Each structure stands twice: as C-alpha cells, then as structure tokens.
Amino acid sequence: MTLSERNLIFKLGIALSFLCLLISIIISLKVFSVYASMQTEITRRSESVFRTLIEKYFEEKLLAVHGCIVASVLYSFFSIIFIHYFFEKTQSPEILFVVFFAASFSLEALRLIIPLGRVYELPSLYQLMAARIILFSRYFGLFSLFTAGVFASGFKSQQQRNIIMIITVTTLIITLGVPIDTQTWDSSMNMINGYTSMFRLIEAGTFLLAIISFFIAAWSRSSFEFVFIGAGSALAFLGRNILLNADTWTGLPIGLLFLIAGTWLICTRLHKVYLWL
C-alpha cells in the first residue's frame, strides 16, 4: 500500500469519527431525560476485571456510561488526527492497523441507540443492526492491534491488503454468527450476546499474543523501542476494556488515561523507529 493510499484511509477515519461525534452530540440532546427511568431497568451489570475489582463498590450510573461513550468517540477523532499529523510522511506498516484500532472506538456511538429507542420507540431491528456493527468494530479493532504486532515482528508489509481482507472476513463470520438479545442490555448499555466466555478467551488470547509479538520484534530487530510499544499496547488494551465496560464515573478517567497513554507510547515509539528510514 502506497503512502498516499494509506493517508487517504487516515482521512476517511477522521471523517468517520467526526460523523460519529456529531451523531453523539445530537443524540445527547435528546436522551438525557430518559436515563432516570432507564436506571430502574438495569437487571445485570457489565462484566470486566476492572468492574469486578473496583466498580462493584460503586453504584452504576447511565450518565457515566454516556460519558464513556462520548469519550470513546472523542478519543477516536483526536487520536487519528494525531497519527495523521505525525505519520503523514513516515512509512510504517504497523501504524495503519493502529488507526483501525483507534477508529473502532468511533462506532461506540451506536450504543446510544438504546436510550434513543426509549425516545422514539425504534424497532428492535435497528438495535440488532447497531449491536452487530458495534461487535464488528470492536473485534476488527482488536485484531488490528494484534496485526500491528505481527508486522512489527517481521511480517512483510506487501501483504497489508491481504491481511486486511482476512481480518474483515474473520470478523464478519464472528459478528454474523453470534446470537444477540436486543431486549436485554447490561449496565454499560451493551446488548447481551451469546458465547460470552468464548469472547473473553479470544480477547485475552489476542491481548497476550499482541504483547508477545512486540517483544519478539524487540529481540529480532534489536530495537528496545518495541518493548515500549508492547507496553503501550498493554495499556491500550486495558484502557479499552475499562472504557467499553465502565458503568460508574471511576471508569471514565482511568480507562481514558490508559487508552491515551498506551496510544501515545505506541505512536511516538513507532515514529522514532521509522523516522530515519
């Protein structure tokens, strides 16, 4: 993939995240009034390590979930702008997949279809479509960050298009084959889907393999910078897990801080590796 083609994808990512940000703002003006009544409908809390350790001591708040959703979209918008600015003239096969990871957060805006459905009584089909799009974006982003580690460890950059296609098809198979209950949602406004244990295993495995890939890159390429990139990936994964599942105000700053710090480490160290090439 040429530099101009990759930069075009960056610009499309910025456009997508900006559109999702506008949607978030517009929906926000309409749904705040329904959160008080929705609070009593919560039958189960979200599941994450952070919530189990810390958030179980705090009461769930849908306004906090709304804040996490908007923060996710803002992160997507500004992080892609940041990446485009620093990598516009710098070739790096890994950075494209980091952008895919960042762009996936913009579609978290679709979680707002749950309160919006209380305002306009939307058909359940819309919620099902939104849930599948969210599921696709999350796992496409997750696999993309793992793929960045694979390219760092020595995979040929000429295979980018093929790898993108493989990730897309794999994620589509997962997304379309999962049963989703549009009538049930947890305290972080995630609709309940089947095979949750399997998905936790996939996420944990992808997390570990991505970190290992960057450490392998540090050894095979004799560059200590990839150790910092691996550490940044770990922070980004943790921040992602916290922000997407938080249902109290404590999760918002912690998850966002981890996510921003991890992305900053990944991008600055990758830029340092490829700056003089």
Protein Blocks (a to p, Z undefined) as FASTA:
>chain_A
ZZklmmmmmmmmmmmmmmmmmmmmmmmmmmmmmmmmmmmmpmbdcddfklmmmmmmpccd
fklmmmmmmmmmmmmmmmmmmmmmmmmmcccfklmmmmmmmmmmmmmmmmmmmmmmmmno
pafklmmmmmmmmmmmmmmmmmmmmmmmmmmnopafklmmmmmmmmmmmmmmmmmmpccd
fkbccfkopacdehklmmmmmmmmmmmmmmmmmmmmmmmnopaklmmmmmmmmmmmmmmm
mmmmgcbfklmmmmmmmmmmmmmmmmmmmmmmmmmZZ
